[in-house]
């Protein structure tokens, strides 16, 4: 039991590393929370006007999930879902920034890459397809995270779908303001290149 608590704690701390905030502070001497949506994630990091910082934030936010989840997958698979959830919660509610973090999508992708690589590919394809049609990062993320549990249910069965349903609900929650703006046709389109 102690091992589980330690894994949860370490996962949370790793997830809490706010790469978008750190990179923007170091290289632009700006607080990313004062830019665009005020979010610390990769989409808002792109709004700094520095694509290198935006894409670096994306890669680092994915990597901070990939590395620890891979370690647990190889050494203690029973803890993989609780670790993944703690990393995600850390990203969304980082202790270092008064629990105001990112929306968790890049971190979710890193989790998917290790737990179910095919599901991660489906998420990415769905994300880009939705983005190419509508140009909204938020809508792409919501639809992508919805498609994953549907895929898991069809191909892996009901026993494996619960974690991915929880992740969809969490991503839906982190995008609640975006959803309001989408409904009111006030959401800003995202430039990713």
PyMOL commands that set and color helices and strands:
alter all, ss='L'
color gray80, all
select helices_A, chain A and resi 2-15+19-28+32-34+42-46+51-75+77-92+95-97+105-115+117-134+137-156+158-160+162-174+176-183
alter helices_A, ss='H'
color red, helices_A
deselect
rebuild
show_as cartoon
